[in-house]
Amino acid sequence: MDVDNLIIGYFMLFLGILVGVIFYSEIRRKRFEPIPSEDHIFRCIECGYVYTDDADVDRSRCQQCGTINIPIQF
């Protein structure tokens, strides 16, 4: 066996193992990561209370003071 082929073989084996570990860690990260919520986030213009409401709601009433608010845009 040629030395060049041996070095290339070990290098390719190392790269294959590295790609496998990266792939495995990404799968584990996605499995344990929380699912993002589709709810809108609201902040009351009167009392400053921050709350969420359903995604299909354009305006929502504050639970603290009753003021109607629009969602916060990030």
JOPETA-V138296 format. One record per backbone hydrogen bond with DSSP energy under -1.0 kcal/mol. NH is the residue of the N-H (numbers start at 1). CO is the residue of the C=O. Records with the same first field share a line. If there is no record, write none. Layout:
NH=CO + CO
This chain:
6=2
7=3
8=4
9=5
10=6
11=7
12=8
13=9
14=10
15=11
16=12
17=13
18=14
19=15
20=16
21=17
22=18
23=19
24=20
25=21
26=22
27=23
28=24
29=25
30=26
31=27
32=28
33=29
40=53
42=51
44=49
51=42
53=40
57=54
60=69
62=67
69=60
72=41
